[in-house]
């Protein structure tokens, strides 16, 4: 018995010791770090061949070096930017299943393209390319890659990295149909003249020619050589891929094509159209199991930061590359100043705000009216001079906030029903009450794009009479005891509205309350942000409350083209399948002159208004935030393109010594009087 108790005691104390050691080493135990490989150990894949064409001698070259610098020479290096995520990313891939998360932008921001856009003038400036030129027919863009450009593992950026990007994005192994199609139809080829000279061939002349061709590279030395596989495709796609890859169409496939076309032609009226056959062809592909293999791998990057470590479910840390090749280049000097960027998962916005007030986060977006007007109206750190509030009007394209109907839902196919729902949504009331009148009503899906935005089209407003009229047309003529409408089949006029951000609940509740008065029940459906976005991309929603970011020009294809309808993992959340819209989108993509593109953009918006697959909600032409005074910014505060003070432009810096001083003063509750508590900058307010 004594021996037994001795063993039990030993095991007990051993367990306690193990728990203490693990607790002490918790972060080390859970933290995963990026694998560092020396250049000497990198296996260089077989280079792609030099093209047979000659480098033109009559090109007009541009370098974008005539634009003003937009950084502050007083910026200093050092410190850590502490920020937050509402959910941990599902993976670290930037293409493929579940890659289109909000976190992907943090990685995209550190992958430079061949050129960049000046945030003030919107003119082209150099990035990975030091010069560029356009062929006379505007179908080829020539680039001279900056010989200084390097990946953060020390390997040079060369022509092969751009060719590999094209081939990889066309490969089936990335499981990304949108990318497969885009890189198969929007880029014809990339010609390699030497390791620093390339030409990107476009299928036809295009507007914004250089930007269309200015792709980002992928590190060929990291991913390795492509392999050849046999893959089945629908006949028409297989033939287009063979032609894309400059291969002859085999006689057996041509025979199948002739037989299929003959069967379609000979089909009698009223008969079911013969199903298009599939054929097997040879294509290039990435490594086997590429998606799974690269879920949590960290690829080299050309930008200033890359992921250095992470704790799954909790934290991701980026580290500044102190030997970054572009740190002294004209448009990158005095930017990207903090040594680390730490993203901590804080699922609750209120908790994140409390951590911000304690100085655990460096800035906090106060765009939400209840924060600006209530929670952040009186802040002790602001009153004591430790913190500052900013309200800055921007001048840039607006992101699209909208409500999308899933037209694959049997009842939502009915346009009368959709119109009834739209007229039952009292969006202006929601803006005036829940959002304090701070946000503005969106009229179309693309605003802030200058002449591209429709000048006169107005979104449908709340109209109880019209809502009832269209509900009746849709067959919902009866009202049950609970006040909700029903049709002759006994179907209740009720739909789930899926949304990701918990702080949007009050907004949707405001819509729900008004809609209920007209016999429409909107059931709120919300869970983890990443899971919600995945459900939307998989078209599992009935109605989606969501938003998309903005680009340099209006983008319609991903959201509204019929090629993405009835398929998972794309942005056509309404499953809109309209020939007229799709044709105009295709014409818009390939139109060369601006007046034609502007006219098509207006017509697309008009057709979308007519079809009512979605309804725009609101826009916010400014940013508001709080930030600790150790966060420094240029005298002009921000550019018209900034999202926040601390954002991807990297114009801010952290005064590490002042940070220490303020933290010391906080413990003593000392007051500082030398900064204004609120700065409101309207320089760009109302700008076109």
Phi and psi in degrees as a GROMACS rama.xvg file:
@    title "Ramachandran Plot"
@    xaxis  label "Phi"
@    yaxis  label "Psi"
@TYPE xy
-62.2407  -40.8259  UNK-2
-63.7431  -40.4179  UNK-3
-62.3239  -45.4564  UNK-4
-64.139  -35.4918  UNK-5
-62.8506  -43.9869  UNK-6
-64.4705  -44.4712  UNK-7
-61.6907  -43.3232  UNK-8
-62.748  -41.9766  UNK-9
-62.3666  -45.2364  UNK-10
-63.5059  -37.9963  UNK-11
-62.9424  -50.2275  UNK-12
-67.4119  -32.4721  UNK-13
-65.5688  -38.9406  UNK-14
-65.2362  -44.8606  UNK-15
-60.2786  -42.9595  UNK-16
-63.4355  -41.0441  UNK-17
-62.8146  -43.3378  UNK-18
-62.1319  -42.3659  UNK-19
-63.5892  -44.356  UNK-20
-64.2712  -42.2197  UNK-21
-66.5467  -39.435  UNK-22
-64.1859  -40.0052  UNK-23
-67.3459  -29.5312  UNK-24
-109.823  28.9783  UNK-25
-55.8464  -53.2306  UNK-26
-63.601  -42.5496  UNK-27
-62.667  -39.9525  UNK-28
-67.0411  -38.987  UNK-29
-91.275  -25.1549  UNK-30
-72.0429  133.139  UNK-31
-109.554  137.842  UNK-32
-115.743  157.343  UNK-33
-68.0316  136.666  UNK-34
-76.0749  125.129  UNK-35
-101.696  124.781  UNK-36
-119.648  130.925  UNK-37
-71.5158  153.175  UNK-38
-57.2578  -35.8187  UNK-39
-62.888  -26.539  UNK-40
-92.88  -2.95176  UNK-41
-79.6978  126.478  UNK-42
-85.8905  118.328  UNK-43
-83.8553  123.001  UNK-44
-72.1908  167.396  UNK-45
-63.4258  126.855  UNK-46
-68.0833  152.262  UNK-47
-76.2443  150.241  UNK-48
-71.2117  154.006  UNK-49
-72.3105  140.916  UNK-50
-74.4362  164.229  UNK-51
-84.4038  -14.3759  UNK-52
-75.436  157.899  UNK-53
-93.1967  143.795  UNK-54
-69.6793  121.097  UNK-55
-61.8235  149.795  UNK-56
-108.853  -3.70613  UNK-57
-111.957  25.263  UNK-58
-82.0015  149.948  UNK-59
-99.353  114.684  UNK-60
-94.2523  146.509  UNK-61
-127.048  148.305  UNK-62
-132.352  -5.49141  UNK-63
64.2169  16.9865  UNK-64
-84.4991  5.95721  UNK-65
-92.8154  3.00985  UNK-66
-88.797  158.105  UNK-67
-75.5961  151.151  UNK-68
-73.2218  142.67  UNK-69
-122.65  21.8226  UNK-70
-110.714  176.68  UNK-71
-112.996  120.697  UNK-72
-64.8454  -13.4935  UNK-73
-81.5453  -6.94541  UNK-74
-62.1413  142.131  UNK-75
-121.348  155.492  UNK-76
-89.0683  154.99  UNK-77
123.969  168.611  UNK-78
86.5358  173.91  UNK-79
-125.601  130.681  UNK-80
-88.4163  112.453  UNK-81
-96.3917  117.855  UNK-82
-135.834  -175.461  UNK-83
-138.142  161.399  UNK-84
-125.438  145.984  UNK-85
-81.7409  -19.0509  UNK-86
-155.416  155.885  UNK-87
-77.7795  140.861  UNK-88
-62.1783  146.998  UNK-89
-71.0152  -18.4475  UNK-90
-171.714  176.193  UNK-91
-106.635  14.1754  UNK-92
-78.9974  156.744  UNK-93
-111.047  -2.56346  UNK-94
-139.885  163.123  UNK-95
96.2994  -178.616  UNK-96
-55.1586  133.411  UNK-97
58.9747  27.2632  UNK-98
-94.2262  -15.7536  UNK-99
-86.7679  53.4799  UNK-100
-94.1611  168.403  UNK-101
-62.5618  -28.2462  UNK-102
-70.274  -22.4542  UNK-103
-57.1306  -32.0591  UNK-104
-58.5007  -33.5423  UNK-105
-64.7972  -31.7179  UNK-106
-81.2528  -42.9251  UNK-107
-57.0406  -38.1567  UNK-108
-63.4714  -17.0256  UNK-109
-108.715  16.8166  UNK-110
-115.582  101.072  UNK-111
-72.9346  148.862  UNK-112
-97.1955  -172.216  UNK-113
-69.3979  -35.9746  UNK-114
-133.662  167.501  UNK-115
-129.966  175.873  UNK-116
-117.838  127.957  UNK-117
-63.2784  128.329  UNK-118
-71.1389  -11.5699  UNK-119
-104.331  -51.0151  UNK-120
-90.6085  -16.8604  UNK-121
65.2677  19.7157  UNK-122
-87.9159  158.988  UNK-123
-74.9789  137.97  UNK-124
-131.08  158.116  UNK-125
-71.559  149.964  UNK-126
-132.976  -102.429  UNK-127
-75.6113  -24.0515  UNK-128
-97.7201  138.177  UNK-129
-93.1477  -19.6991  UNK-130
-149.848  157.324  UNK-131
-150.557  156.331  UNK-132
-150.947  152.107  UNK-133
-114.663  137.122  UNK-134
-65.6971  160.358  UNK-135
-62.106  -32.9167  UNK-136
-87.5041  1.72579  UNK-137
61.0527  31.725  UNK-138
-112.35  -6.70618  UNK-139
-133.155  133.22  UNK-140
-117.051  125.712  UNK-141
-98.2653  137.699  UNK-142
-129.837  139.278  UNK-143
-105.303  110.458  UNK-144
-69.7979  134.431  UNK-145
-61.3443  120.145  UNK-146
-64.3796  -15.3776  UNK-147
-79.6935  -16.2611  UNK-148
-65.035  130.813  UNK-149
-138.961  153.077  UNK-150
-75.7573  160.992  UNK-151
-74.0726  -3.66564  UNK-152
-91.365  4.32197  UNK-153
96.3052  -10.8879  UNK-154
-75.7901  142.714  UNK-155
-71.3484  149.609  UNK-156
-83.4122  122.484  UNK-157
-131.495  173.635  UNK-158
-55.6061  -37.045  UNK-159
-59.1212  -29.8294  UNK-160
-67.3823  -31.7134  UNK-161
-78.5841  -38.3926  UNK-162
-64.4591  -40.6365  UNK-163
-63.6782  -40.0278  UNK-164
-54.3548  -48.3058  UNK-165
-60.8526  -47.7197  UNK-166
-67.654  -41.0306  UNK-167
-65.4857  -41.5675  UNK-168
-69.4153  -17.8281  UNK-169
-89.4672  -11.8734  UNK-170
-79.2099  145.701  UNK-171
-69.961  -23.0062  UNK-172
-69.2969  -15.7498  UNK-173
-81.4253  -10.3972  UNK-174
51.4149  56.6796  UNK-175
-141.969  82.4402  UNK-176
-56.1062  -37.2342  UNK-177
-61.9576  -45.9052  UNK-178
-65.8451  -41.0434  UNK-179
-54.1521  -47.3869  UNK-180
-71.2568  -43.6776  UNK-181
-60.2445  -50.3946  UNK-182
-75.9715  -11.1997  UNK-183
-89.1144  -25.7147  UNK-184
-110.325  -26.359  UNK-185
-99.9377  -12.3232  UNK-186
-131.837  122.394  UNK-187
-80.995  -42.9852  UNK-188
-170.284  164.783  UNK-189
-124.821  123.649  UNK-190
-97.5953  134.99  UNK-191
-106.856  120.9  UNK-192
-100.11  -38.4984  UNK-193
-158.469  -172.22  UNK-194
-69.4053  -13.8068  UNK-195
-121.682  10.8223  UNK-196
-128.98  122.189  UNK-197
-135.512  162.307  UNK-198
-133.519  128.376  UNK-199
-99.9968  119.325  UNK-200
-94.932  128.884  UNK-201
-101.43  153.143  UNK-202
-67.6452  -21.5978  UNK-203
-163.192  166.511  UNK-204
-59.8222  140.289  UNK-205
-137.064  152.845  UNK-206
-68.5592  156.466  UNK-207
50.8684  48.4982  UNK-208
-53.9737  -47.9612  UNK-209
-64.5038  -43.6201  UNK-210
-63.9695  -35.446  UNK-211
-63.2541  -31.0753  UNK-212
-95.9675  -13.3171  UNK-213
-83.4683  68.4606  UNK-214
-78.3826  168.928  UNK-215
-94.6631  147.309  UNK-216
-82.8224  167.969  UNK-217
-123.232  139.729  UNK-218
-70.1087  100.571  UNK-219
-60.4234  -38.1839  UNK-220
-66.5965  -23.2446  UNK-221
-85.1903  -46.4692  UNK-222
-83.8316  -26.4743  UNK-223
85.6509  177.739  UNK-224
-67.3611  150.351  UNK-225
-78.7645  160.025  UNK-226
-119.084  164.331  UNK-227
-102.862  134.467  UNK-228
-133.686  162.828  UNK-229
-97.5797  129.888  UNK-230
-139.9  137.749  UNK-231
-89.505  135.531  UNK-232
-137.055  156.813  UNK-233
-55.1647  146.55  UNK-234
-49.1606  -51.1934  UNK-235
-63.6105  -39.3818  UNK-236
-70.107  -39.2853  UNK-237
-59.8777  -43.7724  UNK-238
-65.7833  -41.4414  UNK-239
-64.2961  -35.8163  UNK-240
-68.4785  -38.8406  UNK-241
-62.7476  -44.4916  UNK-242
-66.0375  -39.4117  UNK-243
-57.006  -40.4392  UNK-244
-89.9367  11.9689  UNK-245
57.9419  40.6314  UNK-246
-110.436  150.444  UNK-247
-74.8523  145.018  UNK-248
-80.5104  120.031  UNK-249
-59.6153  149.311  UNK-250
-55.9561  -37.1963  UNK-251
-65.6654  -34.4223  UNK-252
-73.5724  -37.8415  UNK-253
-61.2908  -37.7907  UNK-254
-65.0741  -42.8808  UNK-255
-63.0449  -38.6417  UNK-256
-62.4516  -46.1194  UNK-257
-62.6062  -41.8535  UNK-258
-66.0401  -40.2541  UNK-259
-66.566  -45.8486  UNK-260
-62.4738  -36.5064  UNK-261
-65.5036  -41.3383  UNK-262
-67.1957  -34.9719  UNK-263
-67.998  -42.9967  UNK-264
-65.485  -39.3016  UNK-265
-83.4414  -6.89859  UNK-266
-64.2803  131.661  UNK-267
-77.1047  155.877  UNK-268
-60.4805  131.947  UNK-269
95.1505  -18.1193  UNK-270
-78.7309  152.715  UNK-271
-69.314  131.849  UNK-272
-63.364  131.699  UNK-273
-56.5308  140.923  UNK-274
-70.3571  135.822  UNK-275
-65.6078  128.523  UNK-276
-73.8562  159.543  UNK-277
-107.397  146.407  UNK-278
-132.066  157.35  UNK-279
-100.609  131.314  UNK-280
-132.766  168.21  UNK-281
-95.765  127.096  UNK-282
-133.252  160.092  UNK-283
-82.4363  145.757  UNK-284
-145.775  156.409  UNK-285
-72.3457  178.626  UNK-286
-57.6117  155.581  UNK-287
-61.7107  142.369  UNK-288
59.1018  35.8377  UNK-289
-58.4179  -43.7776  UNK-290
-58.7475  -51.6852  UNK-291
-66.2517  -42.0337  UNK-292
-64.2335  -28.3626  UNK-293
-110.318  17.336  UNK-294
-56.834  -44.0185  UNK-295
-123.734  15.1767  UNK-296
-82.9903  152.124  UNK-297
-115.622  107.474  UNK-298
-77.9966  156.252  UNK-299
-62.2033  152.924  UNK-300
-132.909  160.9  UNK-301
-98.5976  -9.28576  UNK-302
-88.2759  -173.418  UNK-303
-75.9601  -22.0118  UNK-304
-129.081  156.321  UNK-305
-151.115  159.163  UNK-306
-63.0294  127.772  UNK-307
-105.095  -30.8497  UNK-308
-161.924  164.876  UNK-309
-159.511  154.585  UNK-310
-119.753  112.293  UNK-311
-54.6338  130.661  UNK-312
83.9536  -8.6601  UNK-313
-128.269  -43.9555  UNK-314
-158.898  144.848  UNK-315
-132.266  131.911  UNK-316
-118.688  127.568  UNK-317
-100.236  146.731  UNK-318
-125.249  139.471  UNK-319
-72.3711  135.253  UNK-320
-81.0384  103.777  UNK-321
-69.6009  -14.8095  UNK-322
-106.626  24.7562  UNK-323
-54.7713  131.115  UNK-324
-62.145  -26.9774  UNK-325
-101.402  8.35647  UNK-326
-62.4913  -24.2604  UNK-327
-109.735  9.22295  UNK-328
-72.2856  152.631  UNK-329
-50.4731  -50.3809  UNK-330
-91.1108  -0.270699  UNK-331
-115.577  -11.8631  UNK-332
-65.2126  141.516  UNK-333
65.5949  22.3509  UNK-334
-118.415  169.779  UNK-335
52.4646  65.1191  UNK-336
-95.4378  -28.178  UNK-337
-73.1223  148.426  UNK-338
-75.2791  -34.3418  UNK-339
-138.195  151.947  UNK-340
-123.8  116.853  UNK-341
-110.162  116.038  UNK-342
-96.9596  117.167  UNK-343
-108.876  133.971  UNK-344
-74.8114  115.466  UNK-345
-129.554  102.384  UNK-346
-73.1316  -24.1925  UNK-347
-103.771  124.09  UNK-348
-63.1335  -37.9689  UNK-349
-63.0949  -38.5837  UNK-350
-66.6326  -39.6401  UNK-351
-60.9766  -38.8891  UNK-352
-64.4529  -41.1387  UNK-353
-64.0651  -39.5582  UNK-354
-66.7129  -36.0824  UNK-355
-61.9187  -44.2952  UNK-356
-63.1657  -25.4109  UNK-357
-87.6327  -3.30539  UNK-358
86.2948  11.6401  UNK-359
-83.6863  -17.3308  UNK-360
-122.211  143.369  UNK-361
-83.2115  -28.446  UNK-362
-145.176  161.72  UNK-363
-147.219  130.071  UNK-364
-70.9197  126.071  UNK-365
-110.229  31.3477  UNK-366
-66.8774  -34.4924  UNK-367
-65.0309  123.477  UNK-368
-56.9548  -35.5397  UNK-369
-67.9042  -24.9822  UNK-370
-77.6215  -48.2516  UNK-371
-63.3449  -45.392  UNK-372
-89.0422  -16.7578  UNK-373
-125.56  -72.9694  UNK-374
-63.1988  -35.2971  UNK-375
-104.732  9.58531  UNK-376
-64.7295  -43.3242  UNK-377
-125.106  106.361  UNK-378
-117.235  126.964  UNK-379
-58.3535  -42.4587  UNK-380
-62.9988  -30.0531  UNK-381
-70.981  -46.5244  UNK-382
-60.571  -32.9225  UNK-383
-87.1249  -4.24575  UNK-384
87.5054  11.2274  UNK-385
-85.6799  -19.4291  UNK-386
-137.019  159.257  UNK-387
-137.569  148.855  UNK-388
-110.373  141.041  UNK-389
-128.014  141.122  UNK-390
-131.894  110.239  UNK-391
-126.751  119.361  UNK-392
-79.9263  135.889  UNK-393
-106.622  175.635  UNK-394
-140.86  84.5528  UNK-395
-158.753  165.411  UNK-396
-58.8963  140.707  UNK-397
-87.0646  141.263  UNK-398
-65.1978  156.256  UNK-399
-98.5127  108.424  UNK-400
-96.3704  130.838  UNK-401
-157.135  168.928  UNK-402
-116.807  119.911  UNK-403
-110.59  134.715  UNK-404
-94.4105  134.084  UNK-405
-81.5289  101.295  UNK-406
-71.728  -6.05271  UNK-407
-82.4256  -10.6652  UNK-408
-71.5629  127.772  UNK-409
-51.168  -42.5387  UNK-410
-79.1252  -30.2949  UNK-411
-78.9433  -3.31815  UNK-412
-66.1911  -24.5682  UNK-413
-75.8309  113.326  UNK-414
-62.9349  -35.7622  UNK-415
-58.5865  -40.2979  UNK-416
-66.9779  -42.8823  UNK-417
-62.3454  -41.4736  UNK-418
-65.6091  -37.6261  UNK-419
-60.3109  -43.1927  UNK-420
-64.3623  -44.0754  UNK-421
-60.2485  -44.8813  UNK-422
-70.69  -16.8909  UNK-423
-89.5624  -3.99734  UNK-424
-92.8157  109.96  UNK-425
-88.7627  74.6923  UNK-426
-66.6037  -39.2839  UNK-427
-64.054  -38.1789  UNK-428
-61.8954  -41.6184  UNK-429
-62.212  -41.0598  UNK-430
-65.3879  -41.3014  UNK-431
-73.9128  -30.3011  UNK-432
-100.356  -69.3875  UNK-433
-62.4773  -38.2527  UNK-434
-102.787  14.2773  UNK-435
58.3856  17.3646  UNK-436
74.9175  11.1281  UNK-437
-77.7536  -33.6044  UNK-438
-90.5553  156.148  UNK-439
-108.235  146.989  UNK-440
-71.6135  131.764  UNK-441
-82.904  138.889  UNK-442
-98.3117  -32.0238  UNK-443
-134.997  -176.77  UNK-444
-86.6139  -11.4251  UNK-445
-138.046  99.4442  UNK-446
-119.61  152.756  UNK-447
88.1041  12.1925  UNK-448
-101.239  23.9733  UNK-449
64.3861  -132.025  UNK-450
-65.7902  -19.4688  UNK-451
-69.6652  -28.9701  UNK-452
-74.4737  140.57  UNK-453
-66.8415  127.37  UNK-454
-79.3194  -20.0088  UNK-455
-126.751  -18.253  UNK-456
-64.5152  135.289  UNK-457
-121.306  137.146  UNK-458
-67.2321  151.991  UNK-459
-64.6288  135.892  UNK-460
-98.5807  164.317  UNK-461
-55.9909  126.044  UNK-462
-150.3  95.9618  UNK-463
-55.6222  -39.8086  UNK-464
-63.4622  -45.4493  UNK-465
-69.338  -33.7263  UNK-466
-60.6984  -48.0108  UNK-467
-63.9242  -40.0682  UNK-468
-59.0129  -47.2905  UNK-469
-75.2506  -31.936  UNK-470
-62.4757  -40.5865  UNK-471
-64.2359  -41.881  UNK-472
-62.0659  -32.1638  UNK-473
-81.2119  -2.17624  UNK-474
98.2942  2.13603  UNK-475
-94.3883  76.0979  UNK-476
-98.5558  -14.6994  UNK-477
-104.971  154.84  UNK-478
-123.381  124.37  UNK-479
-78.137  175.674  UNK-480
-61.6133  -31.5433  UNK-481
-81.813  4.09943  UNK-482
88.5097  -1.37979  UNK-483
-92.1399  138.435  UNK-484
-72.5694  150.841  UNK-485
-137.25  159.702  UNK-486
-105.91  -175.514  UNK-487
-65.3549  -21.3833  UNK-488
-83.8431  -5.16159  UNK-489
84.9858  10.7245  UNK-490
-78.7281  130.344  UNK-491
-82.8924  142.222  UNK-492
-79.3499  76.2966  UNK-493
-141.582  135.124  UNK-494
-141.203  147.967  UNK-495
-84.5304  136.097  UNK-496
-113.409  112.318  UNK-497
-89.1043  131.981  UNK-498
-146.902  158.719  UNK-499
-100.807  -42.6803  UNK-500
-85.5221  119.8  UNK-501
-57.6829  -31.2279  UNK-502
-73.8169  -3.4917  UNK-503
-87.1529  -4.0139  UNK-504
-56.6002  -46.0731  UNK-505
-63.3679  -33.0983  UNK-506
-65.1631  -45.5121  UNK-507
-72.7974  -33.5318  UNK-508
-61.5788  -37.6612  UNK-509
-62.1694  -41.0131  UNK-510
-67.421  -40.6193  UNK-511
-59.7296  -44.4201  UNK-512
-63.4235  -42.1267  UNK-513
-70.9599  -39.7627  UNK-514
-66.4628  -34.5753  UNK-515
-60.4354  -32.3716  UNK-516
-65.0947  -21.0613  UNK-517
-103.972  9.35931  UNK-518
90.1411  11.7982  UNK-519
-107.518  125.835  UNK-520
-105.065  121.941  UNK-521
-106.595  116.571  UNK-522
-94.1525  123.824  UNK-523
-74.7841  133.812  UNK-524
-132.113  106.757  UNK-525
-143.417  138.044  UNK-526
-152.991  -155.293  UNK-527
-53.5112  136.062  UNK-528
-54.5345  -49.1538  UNK-529
-63.0923  -41.7153  UNK-530
-66.5349  -36.6024  UNK-531
-64.0134  -46.385  UNK-532
-63.4386  -38.8785  UNK-533
-62.6457  -42.5317  UNK-534
-62.8996  -39.0734  UNK-535
-64.7457  -45.8166  UNK-536
-63.8466  -28.7463  UNK-537
-86.533  4.68589  UNK-538
60.8719  39.2614  UNK-539
-91.9861  -0.268915  UNK-540
-89.3739  163.123  UNK-541
-95.5088  -55.7712  UNK-542
-127.918  134.082  UNK-543
-112.822  130.397  UNK-544
-102.935  113.634  UNK-545
-159.329  -177.055  UNK-546
-152.168  158.442  UNK-547
-124.608  150.57  UNK-548
-73.201  172.017  UNK-549
-106.489  155.237  UNK-550
-120.739  -171.153  UNK-551
-69.1287  -33.6946  UNK-552
-129.353  158.092  UNK-553
-57.865  137.861  UNK-554
-120.958  118.98  UNK-555
-109.781  -27.0667  UNK-556
-59.4366  -52.0185  UNK-557
-60.4442  -36.2603  UNK-558
-84.108  -33.281  UNK-559
-130.727  1.19032  UNK-560
-80.1555  140.725  UNK-561
-66.2469  -19.6042  UNK-562
-66.644  -15.6853  UNK-563
-107.371  4.0416  UNK-564
-76.1257  148.359  UNK-565
63.5162  22.0226  UNK-566
-131  151.532  UNK-567
-87.2485  166.655  UNK-568
60.1415  49.8411  UNK-569
-151.925  177.26  UNK-570
-95.5997  4.99528  UNK-571
-81.2367  73.7286  UNK-572
-69.5927  -19.9139  UNK-573
-87.4086  -7.53895  UNK-574
55.4168  35.5168  UNK-575
-65.2258  129.408  UNK-576
-132.993  77.2844  UNK-577
-123.103  123.366  UNK-578
-60.4799  -43.5959  UNK-579
-66.1735  -45.8082  UNK-580
-61.5701  -45.8926  UNK-581
-63.501  -39.1853  UNK-582
-64.7643  -43.0261  UNK-583
-65.9259  -36.6657  UNK-584
-63.1522  -42.9318  UNK-585
-63.1101  -41.5484  UNK-586
-65.1116  -39.662  UNK-587
-63.0016  -41.7617  UNK-588
-60.6309  -40.0697  UNK-589
-102.529  -1.98729  UNK-590
-66.0176  141.76  UNK-591
-95.7094  -42.7691  UNK-592
-91.0478  146.421  UNK-593
-61.1072  -44.9993  UNK-594
-56.2499  -39.9747  UNK-595
-65.3247  -44.194  UNK-596
-63.8637  -40.3452  UNK-597
-63.29  -44.5249  UNK-598
-62.166  -42.5189  UNK-599
-66.5033  -39.0647  UNK-600
-59.3051  -41.532  UNK-601
-66.0624  -42.4955  UNK-602
-66.9237  -36.6262  UNK-603
-62.8895  -45.061  UNK-604
-61.3625  -39.4069  UNK-605
-65.3805  -40.6353  UNK-606
-68.7126  -38.8634  UNK-607
-63.3847  -38.5204  UNK-608
-61.5277  -41.9389  UNK-609
-65.1326  -41.6238  UNK-610
-79.2333  -27.5879  UNK-611
54.8461  51.2929  UNK-612
-79.1825  -14.5501  UNK-613
-159.564  170.343  UNK-614
-137.342  127.183  UNK-615
-69.4548  149.21  UNK-616
-112.903  -71.3405  UNK-617
-149.169  167.388  UNK-618
-137.15  157.745  UNK-619
-135.647  99.8338  UNK-620
-84.8648  37.0482  UNK-621
-162.403  169.794  UNK-622
-122.618  147.736  UNK-623
-128.988  141.958  UNK-624
-162.042  164.37  UNK-625
-112.255  147.107  UNK-626
-152.648  147.72  UNK-627
-70.9929  147.44  UNK-628
-72.3971  -7.07758  UNK-629
-75.2837  -11.6404  UNK-630
-83.8114  119.523  UNK-631
-106.451  152.927  UNK-632
-145.299  164.034  UNK-633
-64.3137  164.534  UNK-634
-58.449  -31.4282  UNK-635
-82.4682  2.36593  UNK-636
73.1815  -61.8952  UNK-637
-158.477  166.72  UNK-638
-87.724  166.139  UNK-639
-66.5213  -9.04435  UNK-640
-101.801  -3.52599  UNK-641
-65.9172  149.344  UNK-642
-95.1439  -33.6606  UNK-643
-155.252  175.835  UNK-644
-66.1211  -50.5388  UNK-645
-94.9444  97.8725  UNK-646
-147.171  -166.528  UNK-647
-66.8195  -17.5734  UNK-648
-72.7689  -21.2634  UNK-649
61.8626  38.0389  UNK-650
-86.7296  -14.8865  UNK-651
-85.5653  171.144  UNK-652
-152.718  164.727  UNK-653
-111.46  125.36  UNK-654
-83.7366  98.39  UNK-655
-63.6976  -39.6662  UNK-656
-67.7842  -41.3769  UNK-657
-65.3334  -34.0456  UNK-658
-60.1795  -42.8472  UNK-659
-65.1562  -42.1889  UNK-660
-63.1344  -44.1417  UNK-661
-66.5494  -40.5674  UNK-662
-62.5095  -35.7538  UNK-663
-67.9657  -41.2566  UNK-664
-66.8499  -32.1135  UNK-665
-62.0126  -39.742  UNK-666
-66.5603  -29.4232  UNK-667
-95.0273  -5.03573  UNK-668
58.17  39.0651  UNK-669
-77.5205  153.645  UNK-670
-106.962  138.832  UNK-671
-116.106  134.383  UNK-672
-111.849  1.77924  UNK-673
-93.3133  10.5261  UNK-674
-132.676  145.584  UNK-675
-70.0724  140.908  UNK-676
-69.4105  -25.674  UNK-677
-139.618  132.48  UNK-678
-119.658  124.081  UNK-679
-118.482  115.4  UNK-680
-110.584  117.526  UNK-681
-111.706  20.4317  UNK-682
-52.9498  -40.6158  UNK-683
-104.003  10.0359  UNK-684
-65.2116  131.33  UNK-685
74.4215  7.45306  UNK-686
-70.0262  145.837  UNK-687
